[in-house]
Amino acid sequence: MCDLKAVISTLPDPRRAYLSELFRNLPAGLESMIAQRKMDAGETLTRAQDRVSHVFILLEGRVKVLDELYSGIVYAFAEFEAPSLFGEFEAFSGCERYRATLQCLTDCTFLSLSASAFLEWMRRDQAALFMRTVQITKQLVGQASSERRFRFASAGDRMLLYLVDAYRREEKQGVCRLGVTRQAMAEETGYCVKTVQRCLASLRKRKLISAEGAKIVIDAGQHRRLASLSAGRGDREEGAGTFKESSI
């Protein structure tokens, strides 16, 4: 059990405001079933095919979602920042096992409650259920869009999309310095490390990205060019259409 109000009060807005509203009408007796859990970067919260036991609410940190392809490649297909809920899809749909592996990208703080307690909360709290329905719908729309973009994309196209999204997440003062490993990039794009390295070498040659040691650097101008190419609107100098792996 944790002091829910005290924990939420330490969070910055808009996170604090959202969670305060979400828990506003928490039914009596359920707060005692909520626990706080801290995890280090790299730790695994749940594994795919583990039996569903809890729903987790991310208060602080970032989490990546992993799946394993038939080829054996581990594919990181999504990242989430606080506040996010994990396990609610399985709880709502009655799945007995978690559908994906969740790994902490940074040090993380979670609230956890049993799947049965979560469902009781949602049944008894219409306002909270509506808030989660809105958020789940937004998430599913975003995932569907991402899946459409990736389904028929070449390795080069996926790398463009990855770098454009990375810039939007990591940019500070107009520059993104991306310090992820090539293995992590391979996991996110669904290709092998060798293919990732070949894509990056081609992008560096075309001056679409730069390097600082092992870090990938993208400035505002490079981001505009990457975004234009990823949308299939490359200018004459860089070639119209999408960025094909055959050009690497």
N, C-alpha and C positions, 0 to 999 in steps of 0.2 A: 504493500500500500504506500502511496505517496501523497503529499499535500498538493493536489492538482492545481489549485489556484496559485499557490506560491511558485510552483514550477513554471506555469504559464506566464506569470507576472514578470519573470526575468527575461523573457524573449522580446526581441525587437518587433515593432510594427513593420509590415502588416500581419506578420505571423501571429503575434499575440492577439490581435483583434479577431482573426479568423478562428483561432482555437478557442478563444473566450466565447465566441458566438456558438461554435460547434458544441461546446460542453455546457452551455447556459442552462439547458433543461435536462441535464443528465438525471435519470431516475434515481430516486433514493435507494441506497444500498449498493449501487454499482461502483461508486468511487473506491470503495474498499477492495474491489477486484482489479484495480488498475495499478500496475507497477512501473517503476522507472528503470531503464536499463541503459548503460553506457557501453559502447564498443569502440575498439581501436580501428584505425584505417587498415584495410586488408582482411579484417575478420568477416566471416560469413554469418549472416543472420538466419537464413533458411536455405535449404538445398532442394532442388527440383526432386519431386517424388517423396520427400519427407511427408509424413502424415500431418495434415493441417491441425494445428492446436491453438494458435493465437493470431490475432490481428495486431499489427504494429503501427504506431503513429510516429513518424519521424519529426522530432522537434528541432534538431540541429544536425547539420552535416549533409553529405551527399551519398547516394546509394546507386550502384549500377545493377542492372538486371541481366543475367546471363542465361544463355541456352546453348545446348550442344547440337550441332548439325549432324546429319547422317554421316558426313565425311569425317567426323571426329573433331572438327574445328569448334572451339568454344567461341560463341558469338555474343558480344555485349550489345543488346539491341535497344537499350534505353538507360537514361540516367534520370534520377529524381532528386530534387532539393526539398528541404523542409518548407512548409508542412506537407507531408505525403503519407498516405495510408497504404500498407501492404498486407495482403491476406484477405482483404474485403471482397475481392472478386471471387475467391474460392469460397468464402463464407456465404455470400449471397447466392452463388450458383450450386452450392451443395457439394463441391468437389472435396474428395477425401484427402487429396495430396496437393502440395504446392506445385504450381505449374512451372516455376522458374527458380533459379538460384539468385539470391540477393547478397551482394557483397558491399561492404562499406568502402567508399572511395576516400573518405576522410574520417576522422574521429566523429562518432555519431552518438546522439542521445535519442532514445525511443521511449514512448509509453507503450505498454503491452496489456492486453486483456484477452481472455479466452474467446475463441470464436463464438461460443454459445452466448457469452455475456455481451459481445458486440451485437449479435442478432437481436437479443432482448432489448438492448438500448435502441436500435433502429426501429423495432416494432412499437416501442412506447414513446418515441420522441420524433414526431413528424417533422419538426423544423430541422433537426439534425439529418434525418433521412433525405429531406429535400436538398440540403446543402451538399450531401455526398452524391446524390443523383446528378446534380448540376456538374460537379467536378468530374465524376466518372464519365459523363457524356462528353465533356470537353476533351478528356484524356483519350477516349476511344476515337473521336473525330481526328485528333492529332496523330494517333497511331495509324489509323487507316490511311491518312495522307502520306505519312512516312513510308508505309509498306508499299504504296503505289509507286512512290519515287524509286524505292530500292529494288523492286521486284525484277525489273528488266534492265537495271543499270549495269554498265560495265564496271570493271575495277576502277578505271579512271574517273568515271562519273561518281561512283560512291565516294572516292577520295575527295572530290570537289565538294560534295554535299557535307561530308564529315568536317572539312576545314571551314566551310562557311558557317556551319552550326557551332564549331569550336570558337570561332571569332566572336560570334554573338554571345556566347557564354562567358568567355574569358577576357574579352577586350577591356583594356584599361588605358585611358587617355589616347585612344585611337590605335593602340598596338596590342596584338595578342602574342604572348610568348607561351607556346604550348610545350610543356615539359613532360609529355607522356611517352612511354616506351613504344617502340615499333610493334612489340607483341600486343600491347593494349590497343593500338590502332588496328591491328589485324583482327582482333576480337570484335571491335566495333563495326568494321566494314565487312567481315565475313570472308576475308581473303587471307592468304598466307603472308608471313613476314617478308618473303622475297618479293612478292607482288607489291606490297606496300612500299618497300624501299625503291622499287623500280618506278612507281608512280611519283614518289617524292622527288627522285632524281630528275625526272622529266619536268616537274613543276619548278624546281630550282633553276634548271637550265632555261626555262622560259621566263624566269624572274617573276613568277607568280607567288612564290614564297621565298623567304630568306632563312638563314640558319645562324644561331649563336651557340656554338658547341653542339650539344645534342638536341637543343631546343629548336622548334620550328617557330619562325617569326613571321607574322602577317601584319602589314600596316594597312591603313584605311584604303589606300589606293589599290593594293593587292586584293583586299577583300572585295572591293567593287568589281574587279576583273574576275575573281573567282565566282562571285555571285552571278555575274552576267553569263559566264560560261556554263554554270550549273543549271541556269534557266534556259540554256540553248540559244543565248543571244550574244555570243561572242562577236567582237567586231572584226573587221577585215584583216587587221594585223595578226590576230590570234586564231582566225578561222571561225566561221559560223558553225552553229550546231553544237552538239555535245562533245565532250572530251573523251575520245575513244582510247581504249587500252592499246589498240593496234598502233597508236601514235607514240607509245612510250618506248 
